[in-house]
Amino acid sequence: MKWVLPLFFGFILLIPLSIASASWAYPFVVYSGHIYQVTKQAVQPEDVGPKIGKVTKYSDREGTYRGNFSNMYPKGTGYYAIEGRSRQEAIAVRTGEDTYILAIQQGTYSGGPEMRTIWWLYAGIGIISVACLAVAARVMQKRRAREGSK
């Protein structure tokens, strides 16, 4: 019974404080450290060049992510060069069989550690807290037992 309260508080620390969905300003893809705003403008298949990359991480949750991240397209969606345009200006995103959409570069993407890194920080703090509470409870139990035997 004495362990219930410390364990309860320890588990409370393991629960994430908030899980919020993102309200992105616009749909985007990240390619080679740059963010590209996805437009509604189609790119003709004959204007599409070689494949240059693909989505490596999809999420609709807030946060910054590493790699070729997208808040709209699933993992594996291909990125393609556009004939006559620099990759620094725009790329094509494959949306279906022979259908591509224009994505225009908006600047450098400041990707950072995924939210999982922060989750592990919270989990670590929670585990350490539970361990400290357990040790403190055990020490108090031993003291009471010693005082009771005198």
C-alpha positions in Angstrom: 0.0 0.0 0.0 2.9 2.4 0.8 4.2 2.0 -2.8 0.9 3.0 -4.5 1.3 6.8 -4.1 4.9 7.0 -5.3 4.2 4.7 -8.2 1.2 6.7 -9.2 3.1 10.0 -9.3 5.9 8.3 -11.2 3.6 7.1 -13.9 1.9 10.5 -14.1 5.3 11.9 -15.1 5.5 9.4 -18.0 2.4 10.7 -19.6 3.1 13.4 -22.3 1.9 16.8 -21.3 0.1 17.4 -24.6 -0.3 15.8 -27.9 -1.4 18.4 -30.4 -2.0 18.1 -34.0 -0.3 20.7 -36.2 -2.1 23.4 -37.9 0.4 23.9 -40.7 0.3 27.1 -42.7 0.4 25.2 -46.0 1.1 21.6 -47.3 4.8 21.1 -47.8 7.7 18.7 -48.5 11.3 19.0 -47.3 14.0 18.1 -49.7 17.8 18.4 -49.1 17.3 20.8 -46.2 14.9 23.1 -47.9 11.1 23.4 -47.5 8.9 23.4 -50.6 5.3 24.6 -50.5 3.1 22.3 -52.5 0.9 24.1 -55.0 -2.1 23.0 -56.9 -0.3 23.5 -60.2 0.3 20.3 -62.2 3.6 19.5 -63.8 3.3 17.8 -67.2 5.0 14.4 -67.3 7.2 15.4 -70.2 8.7 18.2 -68.1 9.6 15.8 -65.2 13.2 14.9 -64.9 15.0 12.2 -62.9 13.9 11.1 -59.4 15.9 13.1 -56.9 14.5 11.8 -53.6 11.5 10.7 -51.7 9.5 11.3 -48.5 11.3 9.6 -45.6 9.0 10.8 -42.8 5.3 11.8 -42.8 3.6 13.4 -39.8 0.6 15.6 -39.2 1.8 16.4 -35.7 3.6 19.5 -34.6 7.4 19.3 -34.4 10.4 19.5 -36.6 11.8 16.4 -38.2 15.0 15.3 -40.0 15.2 14.0 -43.5 12.8 14.5 -46.4 9.7 15.2 -44.3 6.2 15.9 -45.5 3.0 17.0 -43.7 0.9 15.9 -46.7 2.4 12.9 -48.6 3.1 9.4 -47.2 6.6 7.9 -46.8 7.9 6.8 -50.2 6.4 9.6 -52.3 8.9 10.6 -55.0 10.5 13.9 -55.6 11.6 14.7 -59.2 13.6 17.4 -60.9 11.8 19.6 -63.4 13.4 20.1 -66.8 14.6 23.7 -67.2 14.2 24.6 -63.6 16.7 24.6 -60.7 16.1 22.2 -57.8 16.7 25.3 -55.6 13.7 26.9 -57.2 11.1 24.1 -57.6 10.6 20.3 -57.7 7.9 18.0 -58.8 6.1 15.7 -56.3 4.6 12.5 -57.7 0.9 12.3 -56.7 -0.1 9.3 -58.9 0.6 7.4 -62.0 2.1 10.0 -64.4 0.7 12.9 -62.3 3.0 15.4 -60.6 2.4 18.6 -58.7 4.7 21.7 -58.4 6.4 22.4 -55.1 8.2 25.8 -54.8 11.1 26.3 -52.4 10.4 28.6 -49.5 13.8 28.6 -47.8 15.9 26.5 -45.5 14.1 24.0 -43.3 15.2 24.2 -39.7 14.7 20.5 -39.0 15.7 19.3 -35.6 15.3 16.3 -33.4 12.0 14.5 -33.6 9.5 14.7 -30.8 10.5 11.2 -29.8 13.7 12.7 -28.4 11.7 15.0 -26.2 9.5 12.0 -25.2 12.5 10.1 -24.1 13.6 13.0 -22.0 10.2 13.0 -20.2 10.4 9.2 -19.8 13.9 9.4 -18.4 12.8 12.0 -15.9 9.8 9.9 -14.9 11.9 6.8 -14.5 14.4 8.6 -12.4 11.7 10.1 -10.3 10.0 6.7 -9.7 13.4 5.2 -8.7 14.1 8.1 -6.2 10.7 7.8 -4.7 11.1 4.0 -4.4 14.5 4.4 -2.7 13.1 7.0 -0.3 10.1 4.9 0.6 12.4 1.9 1.2 14.7 3.9 3.5 11.7 5.2 5.5 10.3 1.7 5.8 13.7 0.4 7.2 13.9 3.3 9.6 10.4 2.6 10.9 11.2 -1.1 11.2 14.4 -0.3 13.2 12.6 2.1 15.5 9.9 -0.4 16.1 12.3 -3.1 17.1 13.9 -1.0 19.8 
